[in-house]
Amino acid sequence: MVDDIDRRVVNALLRDGRASARDVAAETGVAATTVSRRMDQLVETGVIEEYTARIDYAALGYDVTAVFQLSVDGSGLESVTDRLRDQRNMVAVYEVTGSHDIVAVGKFRDTDEMNARIKDLLTDPDVRSAATSVVLNTVREHEQFPVDDSDE
């Protein structure tokens, strides 16, 4: 069970994922040994999935972001989501309700690379239909939010 101390630790790490247990302790007012133990427990229970760098893909030349909405034959849903998950350019894959079965987001160096991916999707025997939207302006992406904490 996650308590207020865990939430304070999580929120401190959301502000600075590279913070040490000592830094988090100073920010939260919780003893460093307690913070260290809580951080380990949060990893063990899966609350903290991983510590990772945030990358600006556009700064690395991935200037095209596309959103794919796919309708899939019922029996092919798992295989299509597996294939999309394994594509290195796909940064998000969701099974969804509504008029489509899958929504996926991909990052590409250029429209030629994106078009190749679209053609792969359109020729996939499990994909009934695909709609693609190219992102014109990224307003907010991959943001996380502080968890509720009675002290904040």
Backbone bond lengths (Angstrom), bond angles and torsions (degrees), N, CA, C in turn:
res aa  C-N    CA-C-N  psi(-1)  N-CA   C-N-CA  omega(-1)  CA-C   N-CA-C  phi
1 M - - - 1.449 - - 1.532 109.12 -
2 V 1.303 116.38 132.17 1.455 122.53 178.91 1.520 108.84 -85.48
3 D 1.327 116.23 130.50 1.465 120.02 179.80 1.526 109.96 -115.19
4 D 1.330 116.07 -173.72 1.466 120.64 -176.87 1.529 112.60 -62.46
5 I 1.322 117.84 -35.92 1.470 119.86 178.15 1.524 109.45 -64.23
6 D 1.335 117.26 -45.10 1.463 120.59 177.81 1.526 110.42 -58.95
7 R 1.310 117.05 -43.07 1.465 120.66 -179.77 1.522 111.10 -63.57
8 R 1.312 117.21 -39.94 1.470 119.85 178.13 1.520 110.26 -65.14
9 V 1.320 117.00 -40.00 1.472 121.02 177.53 1.531 109.53 -63.64
10 V 1.334 117.21 -47.22 1.467 121.29 179.36 1.527 110.33 -59.16
11 N 1.324 117.60 -46.16 1.462 120.43 -178.79 1.525 111.54 -63.57
12 A 1.325 117.46 -38.62 1.474 119.98 176.71 1.523 110.15 -63.52
13 L 1.327 117.33 -40.18 1.461 120.59 178.99 1.524 111.93 -70.52
14 L 1.322 117.52 -31.23 1.458 120.00 175.01 1.523 111.01 -64.41
15 R 1.321 116.02 -34.97 1.467 119.62 178.26 1.524 111.34 -73.22
16 D 1.343 116.29 -34.20 1.465 120.75 179.32 1.522 108.63 -151.64
17 G 1.321 115.86 96.48 1.454 121.40 -177.74 1.513 114.05 -67.13
18 R 1.334 117.39 -13.56 1.461 120.82 178.94 1.525 112.36 -96.37
19 A 1.317 116.70 3.38 1.466 120.21 -177.71 1.526 109.95 -64.72
20 S 1.304 114.95 140.52 1.463 120.68 175.87 1.528 108.94 -79.59
21 A 1.322 115.87 166.88 1.462 120.16 176.31 1.521 110.04 -58.37
22 R 1.310 117.24 -36.79 1.468 120.97 178.66 1.528 110.71 -65.21
23 D 1.351 117.13 -42.10 1.467 120.87 177.45 1.530 111.38 -62.90
24 V 1.334 115.23 -44.48 1.468 120.12 179.65 1.526 109.48 -64.05
25 A 1.323 117.63 -39.89 1.468 121.59 178.49 1.524 110.36 -60.55
26 A 1.328 116.25 -44.57 1.467 119.98 -179.59 1.529 110.76 -63.19
27 E 1.314 116.85 -38.26 1.460 120.28 -178.51 1.523 112.58 -73.64
28 T 1.324 116.74 -35.79 1.466 120.40 -173.45 1.518 114.11 -96.20
29 G 1.347 117.11 -15.89 1.459 119.76 -176.92 1.517 112.73 78.10
30 V 1.325 116.76 18.00 1.469 122.18 179.18 1.525 107.40 -107.42
31 A 1.319 117.23 143.62 1.468 121.70 -178.37 1.531 110.74 -57.29
32 A 1.331 116.58 142.04 1.458 122.48 -176.79 1.529 112.16 -58.57
33 T 1.321 117.30 -38.88 1.469 119.38 178.60 1.521 111.27 -65.51
34 T 1.319 116.22 -37.65 1.470 120.58 177.15 1.521 110.03 -66.73
35 V 1.327 116.99 -43.90 1.462 121.03 178.72 1.526 110.09 -60.71
36 S 1.311 117.28 -45.63 1.459 121.16 -179.88 1.524 111.14 -59.51
37 R 1.320 116.06 -45.80 1.468 121.07 178.85 1.531 110.57 -63.14
38 R 1.331 116.17 -43.20 1.473 120.56 -179.85 1.526 110.98 -65.22
39 M 1.324 116.91 -40.37 1.468 119.68 178.40 1.527 109.83 -61.39
40 D 1.324 117.33 -43.99 1.471 120.96 178.02 1.523 110.75 -60.86
41 Q 1.332 117.10 -43.27 1.467 120.99 -179.95 1.528 111.11 -65.63
42 L 1.335 116.54 -38.70 1.461 120.03 179.93 1.528 110.96 -65.52
43 V 1.319 116.95 -33.56 1.461 120.27 175.10 1.535 109.91 -71.08
44 E 1.320 116.23 -46.66 1.473 120.73 -178.46 1.525 112.34 -59.82
45 T 1.329 117.69 -37.86 1.466 121.16 -178.44 1.530 112.68 -85.38
46 G 1.334 117.49 -5.14 1.455 120.61 177.31 1.508 115.03 87.18
47 V 1.342 118.03 3.18 1.464 119.65 176.12 1.522 108.99 -64.30
48 I 1.322 116.40 -46.32 1.467 121.28 171.68 1.520 105.81 -96.14
49 E 1.319 116.04 113.32 1.457 120.17 -176.11 1.529 111.82 -79.52
50 E 1.312 116.07 -39.92 1.457 120.13 -179.49 1.520 109.60 -171.12
51 Y 1.297 115.00 162.00 1.456 121.57 171.62 1.522 105.21 -105.22
52 T 1.327 116.34 125.09 1.450 119.25 -174.10 1.527 110.80 -147.13
53 A 1.319 115.27 158.88 1.459 120.44 175.28 1.520 109.47 -80.66
54 R 1.312 116.78 146.64 1.465 121.62 172.36 1.510 107.52 -94.30
55 I 1.301 116.28 126.91 1.459 122.03 -174.80 1.526 110.14 -109.37
56 D 1.323 115.87 136.15 1.455 121.58 171.52 1.523 106.03 -92.39
57 Y 1.326 116.73 96.93 1.462 120.89 -175.86 1.524 112.16 -61.99
58 A 1.314 118.23 -34.71 1.469 120.31 178.81 1.532 110.66 -61.42
59 A 1.328 117.11 -36.61 1.463 120.38 178.58 1.531 111.61 -66.55
60 L 1.337 115.89 -19.15 1.467 120.69 179.06 1.527 112.13 -100.78
61 G 1.339 116.76 10.21 1.454 120.26 175.22 1.520 115.53 97.52
62 Y 1.326 117.62 2.97 1.466 120.03 176.42 1.521 107.42 -91.42
63 D 1.333 115.52 84.31 1.456 121.79 -170.70 1.525 114.53 -88.91
64 V 1.325 117.58 -10.66 1.460 120.90 -176.79 1.532 109.71 -113.85
65 T 1.328 114.98 123.41 1.462 121.21 173.41 1.515 107.17 -113.40
66 A 1.333 115.97 130.73 1.460 120.63 -179.57 1.522 109.62 -126.32
67 V 1.331 114.88 144.35 1.459 122.19 175.86 1.534 106.49 -112.00
68 F 1.337 115.15 123.28 1.458 121.71 -178.78 1.530 108.93 -106.96
69 Q 1.327 116.03 130.70 1.464 121.43 174.90 1.524 106.12 -116.26
70 L 1.330 115.21 117.79 1.455 120.23 -172.85 1.521 111.79 -118.33
71 S 1.323 115.42 138.28 1.453 122.04 168.23 1.516 105.98 -104.37
72 V 1.328 115.23 130.72 1.458 120.79 -170.67 1.520 109.73 -126.15
73 D 1.345 115.85 145.52 1.459 119.20 171.72 1.512 107.73 -61.69
74 G 1.337 116.78 136.52 1.459 122.45 -173.56 1.508 115.15 -46.88
75 S 1.318 117.92 -45.08 1.460 120.21 -177.41 1.529 112.36 -73.69
76 G 1.336 117.78 -14.69 1.462 120.63 -177.25 1.513 114.52 -96.21
77 L 1.326 117.20 -0.01 1.464 120.26 -175.15 1.527 111.90 -57.00
78 E 1.302 117.37 -49.77 1.460 120.26 -177.23 1.526 111.60 -64.37
79 S 1.325 117.67 -41.95 1.470 118.89 -178.15 1.526 111.54 -68.86
80 V 1.328 117.45 -36.99 1.468 119.70 178.36 1.531 110.09 -67.44
81 T 1.329 117.76 -45.09 1.469 118.87 179.53 1.525 110.54 -64.14
82 D 1.329 117.53 -36.74 1.471 120.26 177.00 1.527 111.05 -62.68
83 R 1.329 116.25 -44.79 1.478 119.64 -179.70 1.529 111.12 -64.95
84 L 1.323 116.36 -41.71 1.472 119.22 178.75 1.522 110.97 -65.00
85 R 1.331 116.93 -42.82 1.463 120.64 179.31 1.525 111.04 -58.67
86 D 1.314 116.45 -34.75 1.463 120.82 -177.67 1.533 113.55 -82.16
87 Q 1.328 117.47 -8.33 1.474 120.37 177.32 1.521 109.24 -76.03
88 R 1.305 117.84 125.29 1.462 120.89 -174.35 1.530 113.31 -63.83
89 N 1.314 118.27 -27.47 1.455 120.80 -177.71 1.525 113.94 -82.52
90 M 1.313 117.08 -11.33 1.465 120.08 -178.60 1.527 109.04 -83.52
91 V 1.312 115.48 119.94 1.465 119.96 -178.68 1.522 112.19 -98.56
92 A 1.338 117.18 -12.54 1.462 121.30 177.23 1.520 108.69 -155.34
93 V 1.320 115.59 138.37 1.469 121.90 175.39 1.523 106.59 -139.11
94 Y 1.325 116.00 124.80 1.456 121.56 -177.39 1.529 110.18 -127.06
95 E 1.329 117.49 137.15 1.457 121.74 164.24 1.516 105.01 -87.64
96 V 1.334 117.09 130.35 1.463 120.36 -172.26 1.525 111.72 -131.57
97 T 1.321 114.50 164.77 1.458 120.99 171.34 1.524 107.54 -94.28
98 G 1.318 116.28 168.40 1.453 119.87 177.24 1.519 111.81 108.26
99 S 1.315 116.04 -154.08 1.462 120.64 -173.81 1.527 113.24 -76.33
100 H 1.322 117.91 -12.41 1.463 122.01 176.95 1.529 108.65 -122.63
101 D 1.313 115.08 163.43 1.462 120.42 -179.29 1.517 112.79 -100.94
102 I 1.331 115.64 -29.64 1.466 121.65 -176.07 1.520 109.01 -136.45
103 V 1.318 115.85 138.60 1.462 122.42 168.32 1.521 105.94 -121.53
104 A 1.326 116.14 128.45 1.465 121.26 179.48 1.518 108.75 -130.65
105 V 1.320 115.73 148.08 1.465 122.11 178.72 1.519 107.48 -121.22
106 G 1.328 115.47 129.79 1.461 120.28 -179.45 1.514 111.69 -126.71
107 K 1.321 115.83 152.43 1.468 123.60 176.74 1.529 107.64 -115.35
108 F 1.324 116.45 132.65 1.459 121.13 -175.41 1.521 110.77 -136.27
109 R 1.319 115.41 152.09 1.469 120.30 178.82 1.524 111.51 -69.58
110 D 1.321 116.63 -34.79 1.464 119.92 -177.65 1.525 109.14 -157.98
111 T 1.331 115.90 176.45 1.458 119.71 -177.43 1.525 111.68 -70.08
112 D 1.333 118.58 -27.61 1.464 119.65 176.69 1.528 110.49 -62.30
113 E 1.311 116.59 -44.14 1.467 120.86 178.27 1.533 110.35 -63.92
114 M 1.330 116.62 -41.24 1.457 120.80 177.80 1.526 110.58 -64.66
115 N 1.331 117.13 -44.65 1.462 120.85 -179.45 1.528 111.90 -60.89
116 A 1.322 117.36 -37.41 1.466 120.65 177.39 1.522 109.94 -61.79
117 R 1.323 116.74 -40.58 1.462 120.49 179.37 1.523 110.54 -67.19
118 I 1.335 117.19 -40.48 1.467 121.20 177.99 1.524 109.91 -60.89
119 K 1.331 117.22 -44.36 1.470 120.51 179.72 1.522 110.96 -63.16
120 D 1.327 117.36 -37.72 1.471 120.19 175.72 1.526 110.49 -60.44
121 L 1.327 115.77 -43.09 1.463 119.90 -178.73 1.531 111.46 -67.38
122 L 1.332 116.11 -41.05 1.460 120.08 -177.92 1.520 112.67 -68.80
123 T 1.325 116.97 -25.11 1.469 120.04 179.49 1.519 112.48 -97.30
124 D 1.324 117.84 0.03 1.462 121.51 176.81 1.531 108.02 -68.33
125 P 1.333 118.48 124.14 1.462 120.20 -176.35 1.541 114.32 -63.31
126 D 1.315 117.98 -20.70 1.464 121.02 179.74 1.520 112.99 -87.59
127 V 1.334 117.97 -11.63 1.465 121.91 -177.96 1.531 108.86 -93.82
128 R 1.341 116.13 116.68 1.467 121.42 178.01 1.517 111.55 -76.57
129 S 1.348 115.72 -42.99 1.462 119.59 -179.87 1.525 109.09 -154.45
130 A 1.323 114.41 156.31 1.465 120.66 179.78 1.522 109.02 -141.02
131 A 1.304 114.93 137.41 1.468 121.62 172.83 1.523 106.34 -122.89
132 T 1.307 115.94 136.05 1.459 120.82 -177.39 1.520 109.58 -123.22
133 S 1.324 115.45 134.44 1.462 121.40 173.59 1.523 107.70 -120.58
134 V 1.316 115.81 134.12 1.456 120.86 175.62 1.523 107.36 -94.98
135 V 1.314 116.08 130.97 1.464 121.75 -179.30 1.524 108.51 -74.46
136 L 1.319 116.29 126.85 1.464 121.06 178.34 1.520 111.74 -88.14
137 N 1.338 116.36 -37.79 1.452 121.20 -176.52 1.526 108.60 -149.54
138 T 1.313 116.65 125.36 1.458 120.72 178.11 1.519 108.42 -88.57
139 V 1.313 116.14 115.15 1.453 121.94 -178.64 1.520 110.22 -89.69
140 R 1.313 117.15 -42.44 1.463 122.77 -179.13 1.517 106.97 -153.97
141 E 1.325 115.55 135.02 1.458 118.53 -176.68 1.517 110.45 -151.19
142 H 1.314 115.24 135.70 1.468 122.52 175.37 1.525 113.26 55.04
143 E 1.305 116.50 29.19 1.455 119.45 179.49 1.520 109.95 -82.69
144 Q 1.300 115.56 144.99 1.448 121.25 173.46 1.523 107.28 -111.50
145 F 1.305 115.87 162.27 1.460 119.13 -177.45 1.516 109.64 -127.68
146 P 1.321 116.40 150.33 1.469 119.75 177.89 1.516 110.49 -61.96
147 V 1.323 115.31 142.97 1.460 119.43 176.59 1.521 108.75 -83.40
148 D 1.314 115.63 154.28 1.461 120.38 -179.04 1.524 110.48 -59.08
149 D 1.308 113.61 134.00 1.473 120.67 179.69 1.516 106.52 -142.53
150 S 1.293 117.48 128.84 1.459 120.72 -176.23 1.516 112.49 -63.25
151 D 1.351 117.66 -19.21 1.460 120.55 -178.44 1.532 112.78 -92.01
152 E 1.329 117.90 -6.13 1.479 118.91 -176.43 1.485 111.96 -109.86
